Amino acid sequence: MNSGGHQEHEGPTIEIRALTRRFGPVTAVDHLTLTIPRGELFGLVGPDGAGKTTTLRMLAGILAPTEGDALVAGRSVRTQPEAVKDRIAYMSQRFGLYGDLTVLENLLFYADLFEVSRKERAARIERLLGFSNLAPFKDRLADKLSGGMKQKLGLACALIHTPEIVLLDEPTNGVDPVSRRDFWRILYEMLKEGVTILVTTAYLDEAERCNRVGLMHQGRLLALDAPRQIKSLMAGDLVEILVTEAWRAREVLAGVPGIKSVTLFGHHLHIAVEDAARGLPAVQAALEAAGLAPREARRIAPSLEDVFISMVERGSGATHERAA
């Protein structure tokens, strides 16, 4: 997507330095510091209220920081917010598609908005339609598209000016699994062309697809590393059990010595223990005593979600980080 775009600058694509944003007494983003190199797919992960959207709005030059700064493509979001906007694509959760315009008309509108020259726009639009698999639907009204297709059209419109950095705020929220997979395929194709992508998501399974992730909670980073390395931060072992009365089993296990946390995943419970060899028999014994013998019980490798929950419950304020 970078052909015909801006000339590359030296140094990291995004450099965030103690970036902070307060809304009255509430600190939404609290001294966030991280560096994202060129061509990385970086995931900012956390629940609603973690500060992800506020962070992206500051990086996009839309919201001024209360403290700190960030350099985006070498431009300061504090002193040069308008210069930042020329170098990025920003796709918010409510990206402004026009429902009474067709797919093609939306792309032409954004080409006008971003002042793409008449000479370049036809080739770019043709490429974006092919890139997003929207070519067969170019004459369909945006309002008549599925949720997943609307997201792909939003991305195509955001990319019309061939930016070097793409900021995506929960782009697959509420989108069906097949469309989510298609959307990530498009992101991987963009990476091959040297585009830097920062994506926020509440889906921790999606974060596994990123080169590195930052786990964010209450405006702070709990961990910053490649997904595999973050999983290794889980203290102790993790046990999974399948039990009929999961809620009741959770209450029973909450008081068992040696159990650090118990998290509900459907009919399964994920139980953090200091040592599986001792912890698993203790879990089974406690449940059997309560008349809740588990149907399955085994040690498992932790997911990012398990690690995140464990860190939040430990109240970890330290950031575990591996440099880019």
Contacts in CASP RR format, 6 or more apart in sequence:
PFRMAT RR
TARGET T0000
AUTHOR 0000-0000-0000
METHOD contacts of the structure
MODEL  1
MNSGGHQEHEGPTIEIRALTRRFGPVTAVDHLTLTIPRGELFGLVGPDGA
GKTTTLRMLAGILAPTEGDALVAGRSVRTQPEAVKDRIAYMSQRFGLYGD
LTVLENLLFYADLFEVSRKERAARIERLLGFSNLAPFKDRLADKLSGGMK
QKLGLACALIHTPEIVLLDEPTNGVDPVSRRDFWRILYEMLKEGVTILVT
TAYLDEAERCNRVGLMHQGRLLALDAPRQIKSLMAGDLVEILVTEAWRAR
EVLAGVPGIKSVTLFGHHLHIAVEDAARGLPAVQAALEAAGLAPREARRI
APSLEDVFISMVERGSGATHERAA
1 159 0 8 1.000
1 162 0 8 1.000
1 163 0 8 1.000
1 190 0 8 1.000
1 193 0 8 1.000
1 195 0 8 1.000
2 162 0 8 1.000
2 164 0 8 1.000
2 193 0 8 1.000
2 194 0 8 1.000
2 195 0 8 1.000
3 162 0 8 1.000
3 193 0 8 1.000
4 120 0 8 1.000
4 162 0 8 1.000
5 161 0 8 1.000
5 162 0 8 1.000
5 163 0 8 1.000
5 164 0 8 1.000
6 73 0 8 1.000
6 86 0 8 1.000
6 87 0 8 1.000
6 162 0 8 1.000
6 163 0 8 1.000
6 164 0 8 1.000
8 38 0 8 1.000
8 164 0 8 1.000
9 73 0 8 1.000
9 74 0 8 1.000
11 37 0 8 1.000
11 38 0 8 1.000
11 74 0 8 1.000
12 35 0 8 1.000
12 36 0 8 1.000
12 37 0 8 1.000
12 38 0 8 1.000
12 71 0 8 1.000
12 324 0 8 1.000
13 36 0 8 1.000
13 37 0 8 1.000
13 38 0 8 1.000
13 39 0 8 1.000
13 40 0 8 1.000
13 72 0 8 1.000
13 73 0 8 1.000
13 164 0 8 1.000
13 165 0 8 1.000
13 196 0 8 1.000
14 35 0 8 1.000
14 36 0 8 1.000
14 42 0 8 1.000
14 59 0 8 1.000
14 70 0 8 1.000
14 71 0 8 1.000
14 72 0 8 1.000
14 73 0 8 1.000
14 165 0 8 1.000
14 196 0 8 1.000
14 198 0 8 1.000
15 35 0 8 1.000
15 36 0 8 1.000
15 70 0 8 1.000
15 71 0 8 1.000
15 74 0 8 1.000
16 32 0 8 1.000
16 33 0 8 1.000
16 34 0 8 1.000
16 35 0 8 1.000
16 55 0 8 1.000
16 59 0 8 1.000
16 70 0 8 1.000
17 33 0 8 1.000
17 68 0 8 1.000
17 69 0 8 1.000
17 70 0 8 1.000
17 71 0 8 1.000
18 31 0 8 1.000
18 32 0 8 1.000
18 33 0 8 1.000
18 67 0 8 1.000
18 68 0 8 1.000
18 69 0 8 1.000
19 29 0 8 1.000
19 31 0 8 1.000
19 32 0 8 1.000
19 33 0 8 1.000
19 55 0 8 1.000
19 58 0 8 1.000
19 65 0 8 1.000
19 67 0 8 1.000
19 68 0 8 1.000
19 69 0 8 1.000
19 70 0 8 1.000
20 27 0 8 1.000
20 29 0 8 1.000
20 30 0 8 1.000
20 31 0 8 1.000
20 32 0 8 1.000
20 65 0 8 1.000
20 66 0 8 1.000
20 67 0 8 1.000
20 68 0 8 1.000
21 27 0 8 1.000
21 28 0 8 1.000
21 29 0 8 1.000
21 54 0 8 1.000
21 55 0 8 1.000
21 58 0 8 1.000
21 63 0 8 1.000
21 65 0 8 1.000
21 66 0 8 1.000
22 28 0 8 1.000
22 66 0 8 1.000
27 219 0 8 1.000
28 49 0 8 1.000
28 51 0 8 1.000
28 54 0 8 1.000
28 219 0 8 1.000
29 51 0 8 1.000
29 54 0 8 1.000
29 55 0 8 1.000
29 58 0 8 1.000
29 219 0 8 1.000
30 218 0 8 1.000
30 219 0 8 1.000
30 220 0 8 1.000
31 67 0 8 1.000
31 68 0 8 1.000
31 220 0 8 1.000
32 55 0 8 1.000
32 219 0 8 1.000
32 220 0 8 1.000
32 221 0 8 1.000
33 221 0 8 1.000
34 214 0 8 1.000
34 221 0 8 1.000
34 224 0 8 1.000
35 323 0 8 1.000
35 324 0 8 1.000
36 42 0 8 1.000
36 196 0 8 1.000
36 198 0 8 1.000
36 324 0 8 1.000
37 196 0 8 1.000
37 324 0 8 1.000
38 164 0 8 1.000
38 194 0 8 1.000
38 196 0 8 1.000
39 191 0 8 1.000
39 194 0 8 1.000
39 195 0 8 1.000
39 196 0 8 1.000
39 197 0 8 1.000
40 196 0 8 1.000
40 197 0 8 1.000
40 211 0 8 1.000
40 212 0 8 1.000
40 324 0 8 1.000
41 187 0 8 1.000
41 188 0 8 1.000
41 191 0 8 1.000
41 197 0 8 1.000
41 199 0 8 1.000
41 209 0 8 1.000
41 210 0 8 1.000
41 211 0 8 1.000
42 196 0 8 1.000
42 197 0 8 1.000
42 198 0 8 1.000
42 199 0 8 1.000
42 210 0 8 1.000
42 211 0 8 1.000
42 212 0 8 1.000
42 213 0 8 1.000
42 214 0 8 1.000
43 198 0 8 1.000
43 199 0 8 1.000
43 200 0 8 1.000
43 201 0 8 1.000
43 207 0 8 1.000
43 210 0 8 1.000
43 212 0 8 1.000
43 213 0 8 1.000
43 214 0 8 1.000
44 52 0 8 1.000
44 55 0 8 1.000
44 56 0 8 1.000
44 198 0 8 1.000
44 199 0 8 1.000
44 200 0 8 1.000
44 201 0 8 1.000
44 213 0 8 1.000
44 214 0 8 1.000
44 216 0 8 1.000
45 52 0 8 1.000
45 200 0 8 1.000
45 201 0 8 1.000
45 202 0 8 1.000
45 204 0 8 1.000
45 207 0 8 1.000
45 213 0 8 1.000
45 214 0 8 1.000
45 215 0 8 1.000
45 216 0 8 1.000
45 304 0 8 1.000
45 308 0 8 1.000
46 52 0 8 1.000
46 200 0 8 1.000
46 201 0 8 1.000
46 202 0 8 1.000
46 204 0 8 1.000
46 215 0 8 1.000
46 216 0 8 1.000
46 217 0 8 1.000
46 308 0 8 1.000
47 202 0 8 1.000
47 217 0 8 1.000
48 202 0 8 1.000
49 218 0 8 1.000
50 216 0 8 1.000
50 217 0 8 1.000
50 218 0 8 1.000
50 219 0 8 1.000
51 216 0 8 1.000
51 219 0 8 1.000
52 169 0 8 1.000
52 170 0 8 1.000
52 200 0 8 1.000
52 216 0 8 1.000
53 92 0 8 1.000
53 93 0 8 1.000
53 169 0 8 1.000
53 170 0 8 1.000
53 200 0 8 1.000
54 63 0 8 1.000
55 200 0 8 1.000
55 216 0 8 1.000
56 90 0 8 1.000
56 92 0 8 1.000
56 167 0 8 1.000
56 169 0 8 1.000
56 198 0 8 1.000
56 200 0 8 1.000
57 63 0 8 1.000
57 92 0 8 1.000
58 64 0 8 1.000
58 65 0 8 1.000
58 70 0 8 1.000
58 77 0 8 1.000
59 70 0 8 1.000
59 72 0 8 1.000
59 77 0 8 1.000
59 84 0 8 1.000
59 88 0 8 1.000
59 167 0 8 1.000
59 198 0 8 1.000
60 84 0 8 1.000
60 85 0 8 1.000
60 88 0 8 1.000
60 90 0 8 1.000
60 167 0 8 1.000
61 72 0 8 1.000
61 77 0 8 1.000
61 81 0 8 1.000
61 82 0 8 1.000
61 84 0 8 1.000
61 85 0 8 1.000
62 81 0 8 1.000
62 90 0 8 1.000
64 77 0 8 1.000
64 78 0 8 1.000
64 81 0 8 1.000
65 77 0 8 1.000
65 78 0 8 1.000
68 78 0 8 1.000
69 76 0 8 1.000
69 77 0 8 1.000
69 78 0 8 1.000
69 79 0 8 1.000
70 76 0 8 1.000
70 77 0 8 1.000
70 78 0 8 1.000
71 77 0 8 1.000
72 84 0 8 1.000
72 87 0 8 1.000
72 88 0 8 1.000
72 165 0 8 1.000
73 84 0 8 1.000
73 87 0 8 1.000
73 88 0 8 1.000
73 164 0 8 1.000
73 165 0 8 1.000
75 83 0 8 1.000
75 84 0 8 1.000
75 87 0 8 1.000
76 84 0 8 1.000
77 84 0 8 1.000
87 163 0 8 1.000
87 164 0 8 1.000
87 165 0 8 1.000
88 163 0 8 1.000
88 164 0 8 1.000
88 165 0 8 1.000
88 166 0 8 1.000
88 167 0 8 1.000
89 155 0 8 1.000
89 158 0 8 1.000
89 159 0 8 1.000
89 161 0 8 1.000
89 163 0 8 1.000
89 165 0 8 1.000
89 166 0 8 1.000
89 167 0 8 1.000
90 158 0 8 1.000
90 167 0 8 1.000
90 169 0 8 1.000
91 154 0 8 1.000
91 155 0 8 1.000
91 158 0 8 1.000
91 166 0 8 1.000
91 167 0 8 1.000
91 168 0 8 1.000
91 169 0 8 1.000
91 171 0 8 1.000
92 169 0 8 1.000
93 169 0 8 1.000
93 170 0 8 1.000
93 173 0 8 1.000
95 154 0 8 1.000
95 157 0 8 1.000
95 158 0 8 1.000
96 154 0 8 1.000
97 106 0 8 1.000
97 142 0 8 1.000
97 150 0 8 1.000
97 153 0 8 1.000
97 154 0 8 1.000
97 157 0 8 1.000
98 105 0 8 1.000
98 106 0 8 1.000
98 109 0 8 1.000
98 142 0 8 1.000
99 106 0 8 1.000
99 141 0 8 1.000
99 142 0 8 1.000
99 143 0 8 1.000
100 141 0 8 1.000
100 142 0 8 1.000
100 143 0 8 1.000
101 109 0 8 1.000
101 141 0 8 1.000
101 142 0 8 1.000
102 138 0 8 1.000
102 139 0 8 1.000
102 140 0 8 1.000
102 141 0 8 1.000
102 142 0 8 1.000
103 129 0 8 1.000
103 134 0 8 1.000
103 137 0 8 1.000
103 138 0 8 1.000
103 139 0 8 1.000
103 140 0 8 1.000
103 142 0 8 1.000
103 145 0 8 1.000
103 153 0 8 1.000
104 125 0 8 1.000
104 129 0 8 1.000
104 138 0 8 1.000
104 139 0 8 1.000
106 142 0 8 1.000
106 153 0 8 1.000
106 154 0 8 1.000
106 157 0 8 1.000
107 125 0 8 1.000
107 128 0 8 1.000
107 129 0 8 1.000
107 153 0 8 1.000
107 156 0 8 1.000
107 157 0 8 1.000
107 160 0 8 1.000
108 121 0 8 1.000
108 125 0 8 1.000
109 157 0 8 1.000
110 157 0 8 1.000
110 158 0 8 1.000
110 160 0 8 1.000
111 121 0 8 1.000
111 124 0 8 1.000
111 125 0 8 1.000
111 160 0 8 1.000
114 160 0 8 1.000
114 161 0 8 1.000
115 161 0 8 1.000
116 124 0 8 1.000
116 160 0 8 1.000
116 161 0 8 1.000
121 160 0 8 1.000
124 160 0 8 1.000
124 162 0 8 1.000
125 160 0 8 1.000
126 135 0 8 1.000
128 134 0 8 1.000
128 156 0 8 1.000
128 159 0 8 1.000
128 160 0 8 1.000
129 135 0 8 1.000
129 138 0 8 1.000
129 156 0 8 1.000
131 156 0 8 1.000
131 186 0 8 1.000
131 189 0 8 1.000
132 152 0 8 1.000
132 153 0 8 1.000
132 155 0 8 1.000
132 156 0 8 1.000
132 186 0 8 1.000
133 152 0 8 1.000
133 182 0 8 1.000
134 149 0 8 1.000
134 152 0 8 1.000
134 153 0 8 1.000
134 156 0 8 1.000
137 145 0 8 1.000
137 149 0 8 1.000
142 150 0 8 1.000
142 153 0 8 1.000
145 153 0 8 1.000
146 176 0 8 1.000
146 179 0 8 1.000
147 174 0 8 1.000
147 175 0 8 1.000
147 176 0 8 1.000
147 179 0 8 1.000
148 175 0 8 1.000
148 176 0 8 1.000
148 179 0 8 1.000
148 182 0 8 1.000
148 183 0 8 1.000
149 179 0 8 1.000
151 171 0 8 1.000
151 172 0 8 1.000
151 175 0 8 1.000
151 179 0 8 1.000
151 183 0 8 1.000
152 179 0 8 1.000
152 182 0 8 1.000
152 183 0 8 1.000
152 186 0 8 1.000
155 168 0 8 1.000
155 171 0 8 1.000
155 183 0 8 1.000
155 186 0 8 1.000
158 166 0 8 1.000
159 166 0 8 1.000
159 190 0 8 1.000
163 195 0 8 1.000
164 194 0 8 1.000
164 195 0 8 1.000
164 196 0 8 1.000
165 195 0 8 1.000
165 196 0 8 1.000
165 197 0 8 1.000
165 198 0 8 1.000
166 190 0 8 1.000
166 195 0 8 1.000
166 196 0 8 1.000
166 197 0 8 1.000
166 198 0 8 1.000
167 198 0 8 1.000
168 197 0 8 1.000
168 198 0 8 1.000
168 199 0 8 1.000
168 200 0 8 1.000
169 200 0 8 1.000
170 200 0 8 1.000
170 201 0 8 1.000
170 202 0 8 1.000
171 183 0 8 1.000
171 199 0 8 1.000
171 201 0 8 1.000
172 179 0 8 1.000
172 180 0 8 1.000
172 183 0 8 1.000
172 184 0 8 1.000
172 201 0 8 1.000
172 203 0 8 1.000
172 206 0 8 1.000
173 201 0 8 1.000
173 202 0 8 1.000
175 183 0 8 1.000
180 206 0 8 1.000
184 206 0 8 1.000
184 209 0 8 1.000
187 197 0 8 1.000
187 199 0 8 1.000
190 197 0 8 1.000
191 197 0 8 1.000
199 210 0 8 1.000
201 207 0 8 1.000
204 303 0 8 1.000
204 304 0 8 1.000
204 305 0 8 1.000
204 308 0 8 1.000
205 303 0 8 1.000
205 304 0 8 1.000
205 305 0 8 1.000
207 213 0 8 1.000
207 227 0 8 1.000
207 304 0 8 1.000
208 227 0 8 1.000
208 304 0 8 1.000
210 227 0 8 1.000
211 226 0 8 1.000
212 224 0 8 1.000
212 225 0 8 1.000
212 226 0 8 1.000
212 227 0 8 1.000
212 322 0 8 1.000
212 324 0 8 1.000
213 223 0 8 1.000
213 224 0 8 1.000
213 225 0 8 1.000
213 226 0 8 1.000
213 227 0 8 1.000
213 230 0 8 1.000
213 304 0 8 1.000
214 221 0 8 1.000
214 222 0 8 1.000
214 223 0 8 1.000
214 224 0 8 1.000
214 225 0 8 1.000
214 230 0 8 1.000
215 221 0 8 1.000
215 222 0 8 1.000
215 223 0 8 1.000
215 224 0 8 1.000
215 230 0 8 1.000
215 304 0 8 1.000
215 307 0 8 1.000
215 308 0 8 1.000
215 311 0 8 1.000
216 222 0 8 1.000
217 308 0 8 1.000
217 311 0 8 1.000
217 312 0 8 1.000
220 317 0 8 1.000
220 319 0 8 1.000
221 319 0 8 1.000
221 321 0 8 1.000
222 308 0 8 1.000
222 311 0 8 1.000
222 312 0 8 1.000
222 316 0 8 1.000
222 317 0 8 1.000
222 319 0 8 1.000
222 320 0 8 1.000
223 230 0 8 1.000
223 233 0 8 1.000
223 307 0 8 1.000
223 311 0 8 1.000
223 319 0 8 1.000
223 320 0 8 1.000
223 321 0 8 1.000
224 319 0 8 1.000
224 320 0 8 1.000
224 321 0 8 1.000
224 322 0 8 1.000
225 233 0 8 1.000
225 320 0 8 1.000
225 321 0 8 1.000
225 322 0 8 1.000
226 322 0 8 1.000
227 304 0 8 1.000
229 322 0 8 1.000
230 304 0 8 1.000
230 307 0 8 1.000
230 320 0 8 1.000
231 301 0 8 1.000
231 302 0 8 1.000
231 303 0 8 1.000
231 304 0 8 1.000
231 307 0 8 1.000
233 307 0 8 1.000
233 311 0 8 1.000
233 320 0 8 1.000
234 272 0 8 1.000
234 302 0 8 1.000
234 306 0 8 1.000
234 307 0 8 1.000
234 310 0 8 1.000
235 260 0 8 1.000
235 272 0 8 1.000
235 310 0 8 1.000
235 314 0 8 1.000
236 260 0 8 1.000
236 272 0 8 1.000
236 273 0 8 1.000
236 274 0 8 1.000
236 275 0 8 1.000
237 272 0 8 1.000
237 273 0 8 1.000
237 274 0 8 1.000
237 275 0 8 1.000
237 276 0 8 1.000
237 279 0 8 1.000
237 299 0 8 1.000
238 270 0 8 1.000
238 271 0 8 1.000
238 272 0 8 1.000
238 273 0 8 1.000
238 276 0 8 1.000
238 299 0 8 1.000
238 300 0 8 1.000
238 301 0 8 1.000
238 302 0 8 1.000
238 306 0 8 1.000
239 270 0 8 1.000
239 271 0 8 1.000
239 272 0 8 1.000
239 273 0 8 1.000
239 276 0 8 1.000
239 279 0 8 1.000
239 280 0 8 1.000
239 283 0 8 1.000
239 297 0 8 1.000
239 298 0 8 1.000
239 299 0 8 1.000
239 300 0 8 1.000
240 265 0 8 1.000
240 268 0 8 1.000
240 269 0 8 1.000
240 270 0 8 1.000
240 271 0 8 1.000
240 296 0 8 1.000
240 297 0 8 1.000
240 298 0 8 1.000
240 299 0 8 1.000
240 300 0 8 1.000
241 249 0 8 1.000
241 268 0 8 1.000
241 269 0 8 1.000
241 271 0 8 1.000
241 283 0 8 1.000
241 284 0 8 1.000
241 287 0 8 1.000
241 294 0 8 1.000
241 296 0 8 1.000
241 297 0 8 1.000
242 267 0 8 1.000
242 268 0 8 1.000
242 294 0 8 1.000
242 295 0 8 1.000
242 296 0 8 1.000
242 297 0 8 1.000
243 249 0 8 1.000
243 267 0 8 1.000
243 269 0 8 1.000
243 287 0 8 1.000
243 292 0 8 1.000
243 294 0 8 1.000
243 295 0 8 1.000
244 267 0 8 1.000
244 292 0 8 1.000
244 295 0 8 1.000
245 292 0 8 1.000
246 264 0 8 1.000
246 266 0 8 1.000
246 267 0 8 1.000
246 268 0 8 1.000
246 269 0 8 1.000
247 264 0 8 1.000
248 290 0 8 1.000
248 292 0 8 1.000
249 269 0 8 1.000
249 287 0 8 1.000
249 290 0 8 1.000
249 292 0 8 1.000
249 294 0 8 1.000
250 262 0 8 1.000
250 264 0 8 1.000
250 269 0 8 1.000
252 286 0 8 1.000
252 287 0 8 1.000
252 290 0 8 1.000
252 292 0 8 1.000
253 259 0 8 1.000
253 262 0 8 1.000
253 269 0 8 1.000
253 271 0 8 1.000
253 283 0 8 1.000
253 286 0 8 1.000
253 287 0 8 1.000
254 262 0 8 1.000
256 282 0 8 1.000
256 283 0 8 1.000
256 286 0 8 1.000
257 282 0 8 1.000
258 273 0 8 1.000
258 274 0 8 1.000
258 279 0 8 1.000
258 282 0 8 1.000
259 271 0 8 1.000
259 272 0 8 1.000
259 273 0 8 1.000
259 279 0 8 1.000
259 282 0 8 1.000
259 283 0 8 1.000
260 272 0 8 1.000
260 273 0 8 1.000
260 274 0 8 1.000
260 310 0 8 1.000
260 313 0 8 1.000
261 271 0 8 1.000
261 272 0 8 1.000
261 309 0 8 1.000
261 310 0 8 1.000
261 313 0 8 1.000
262 269 0 8 1.000
262 270 0 8 1.000
262 271 0 8 1.000
262 272 0 8 1.000
263 269 0 8 1.000
263 270 0 8 1.000
263 271 0 8 1.000
263 306 0 8 1.000
263 309 0 8 1.000
270 300 0 8 1.000
270 306 0 8 1.000
271 283 0 8 1.000
272 306 0 8 1.000
272 310 0 8 1.000
273 279 0 8 1.000
273 280 0 8 1.000
273 282 0 8 1.000
273 283 0 8 1.000
276 299 0 8 1.000
280 297 0 8 1.000
280 298 0 8 1.000
280 299 0 8 1.000
283 294 0 8 1.000
283 297 0 8 1.000
284 293 0 8 1.000
284 294 0 8 1.000
284 297 0 8 1.000
287 293 0 8 1.000
287 294 0 8 1.000
302 310 0 8 1.000
END
